[in-house]
Amino acid sequence: MNSLFPPSSIKTLSALVCAAALLHSPLALAHGQAAHMMPISEQVQATGGSVSVDDFTKTIVLQQDGVEARIKMNSNQALVNGKKVKLSVPVSQKDGVWVAADTLVNELFTPTADKSFKVEQVSHPLDSLTASEITEAVKIIKASGNDVSNYRFSELRLKDEDKDAVWGSVLDNKPMQAKRSAVFSILDKDSIVEGEVDLAAGKVVKWDVQKGKHGMVLLDNFATVQQAMEASPEYAEALKKRGITDVKKVVTTPLTVGYFGDEDDLKHDLSVLKVVSYLDTGDGNYWAHPIENLVAVVDLNAKKIIKIEDQGVVPVPMAARPYDGSDRKGVKVKPLLITEPEGKNYSINGRQIEWGNWKFHVSLDSRVGLQLGTVTYNDKGTARKIMYQGNLGGMVVPYGDPDAGWYFKSYLDSGEYGMGTLTSPIEKGKDAPTNAVMLDAVIPDYLGQPNKIPNAIAVFERYAGPDYKHQEMGKPNVSTERRELVVRWISTVGNYDYIFDWVFSPNGTIGINAGATGIEAVKGVKSRTMHDATAKEDTRYGTLIDHNIVGTTHQHIYNFRLDMDVDGANNTMTAIDPVVTKNSRKGPRKSTMETETKVLTTEASASQKFDPATVRLISNYNKENRMGNPVSYQLIPFAGGTHPVAKGANFSKDEWLFKRLNFMDKQIWVTEYQPSELYPEGKFPNRSDRDTGLGQFTSDNGNINNKDLVVWLTTGTTHIARAEEWPIMPTEWVNVLLKPWNYFDETATLDRH
């Protein structure tokens, strides 16, 4: 159940809101003034809270930031986190809607306000550009006198500050004196302009025009593609062959085309997108009605279709497939309410979060989305460095079907579309628990205008099982509850929605979880069941998940860029391999278990497929724990869910994709820190003809011994479709873990009671 009244209740909250205008009748207050009555839902939802009705106990339940208030119907008394609070006016019902005095929220939540939790505005050197800085930067760029035909921004962000200066500011708790600058990329026809703005000086200090590169897909490209399709008589004729006469009911998807060495007759200099389309039948799910075997190629500069690929008519699947459950009876689910009666265990100052021993900064980037910075752990009073910056570096979703509408599909969601730009606002009680704190974000749009995204990031605490437990015979049980602090961000890229969680545990572990949900990209086929004569060929590259619909086999491969600073900037990669050896000592054992430890000193030796039987560490040999072991963090990229682990791309080595990308084929990469090396697929991967990312970064096989290191961890799944994922896909998670390894002297949570 969500925060709406269940179907058996008197009215839904939506009905409450709709009836709000009828409900402003006065009642007398105790001191003689008339009370201004308002719908309870209207008051609570306006402050970010939620309301539901417990029909069994006839109780109205209100929640706001972990505070729970329960009011018996027609009562003037509430229980707020278990404590009695008297209301000035009893709650009542009018025209089927529950109302209360407009002072209700203050009466319930102000006395119990969480004094331990605060959201303040304190600056941090990694804070993203503010709305005013974005506006000022664009103003300076446009006034610079440089020649640009059209200002279309694919990048406008804070220039990376000096790492040592940032760490110094954070650890000393002092503001940085550095002047802030912005870096930008402008897409101008067949050129990309990379530049830099000195905000303090009010001038452009870098303007570099680059030819032969293709920029991101920007939001105005969506409109260009739709207009080109609607204006094409050739496309209309192809639709007519499929019985579609109203082009306005055709929904287009602007898709990047990759690069195939001109083998697809698309020269590298062309700025193009391919368009596959779906029919809007009115069921709210056009994804279920693919117009198969029809692809249009749109020239973005000419703004028209230059080529139509038609491999023959396949009937459009027409069965209604709403994905919101509106076509079936609902299952009654009682509310699950999370309360924090003594307040929250974390605080947020600006964009800096403190929880227990953890302290870190969060921000939102228009390309890679959620970024965490200056991550430290307070160990017995000392703030120890763990990671300078961590975020999704990039990802790729390659499909395995060679047909005309599928062979080119290898989407670089972050590098080609900008996943931060496509941030999906988080809905409390559904996308995140009701006790979550929501943070808005401001990023520039493609015109360089500040765009506020509400509820862009959710922060919440949750129970995660016992951290440890031991029951000694005849003695009291000893155990400690494990909590987790989760920072969540969601991006919707076309049909898929990606949920990214950064999960902090009190014992020093950091988890990075990537969840894929949304709607699968499906293929229209002739087969209704696997007993049809056409079924074997129709399902050669996928699974029949509905009548006339195949879910094509593909992969979701994520790479996370982690700028590790384990107890300092000078780190080294350590490999520990368990081995079986012959017993050289006396006794009946024939073999023993030992480990072999070695230091990996080059980028080539560090870059590898992950073997879960081994241990890979980022170590600081300049620091030791009390036993003399180098302090380290373990790297664990692995997958979960129902799908096979993505141990690399499922393609032959002569595929063009391998010439453009290498990050997907190894799970661990380690490079020496370079400020310009930010993306595993390179800065401009759209239509790239070579690897300008990790393949290029590691081509010189640099020395990584006792250096400032960046770790790139790849994880993911091979997604083999199944019927249970249609018409909407339950979230499938894959995971990465960063785990302390001799970083501490003892169990880190002995002080938690």
Buried (B, 14 or more C-beta within 10 A) or exposed (E): BBBBBBEEBBBBBEBBBEBBEEBEEEBEBEEEEEBBBBBBBBBBBEEBBBBBBBBEEEBBBBBBBBBBBBBBBEBBEBBBBEEEBEBBBBBBEBEEBBBBBBBBBBBBBEEBEBEEBEEEEEBBBBBBBBBEBBBBBBEBBEEBEEEBEEBBBBBBBBBBBEBEEBBEBBBEEEEBEBEBBBBBBBBBEEBBBBBBBBBEEEEBEBBEBEEEBBBBBBBBBBEBBBBBBEEBEEBBEBBEEBEBEEBEBBBBBBBBBBBBEEEBEBEEEBBBBBBBBBBBBEBBBBBBBBBBBBBBBBBBEEBBBBBBBBEEBBEBBEEEBBBEEEEEEEEEEEBEBBBBEEBBBBBBBBBBBBBBBBBBBBBBBBBBBBBBBBBBBEBEEEBBBBBBBBBBBBBBBBBBBEBBBBBBBBBBBBBBBBBBBBBBBBBBBEBBBBBBBBBEBBBBBBBBEBBEBEBBBBBBBBEBEEBBEEEEEEEEEEEBBBBBBBBBBBBBBBBBBBBBBBBBBBBBBBBBBBBBBBBBBBBBBBBBEEEBEEBEEBBEBBBBBBEBBBBBBBBBBBBBBBBBBBBBBBBBBBBBBEEEEEEEEEEEEEEEEEEEEEBBBBBBBBBBEBEEEEBBBBBBBBBEBEEEBBBBBBBBBBBBBEBEBBBBBBBEEEBBBBBBBBBBBBBBBBBBBEEEBBBBBBBBBBBBBEBBBBBEBBEEEBEBBBBBBBBBBBBBBBBBBBEEBBBBBEBBBBBBBBBBBBBBEEEBBEEBE
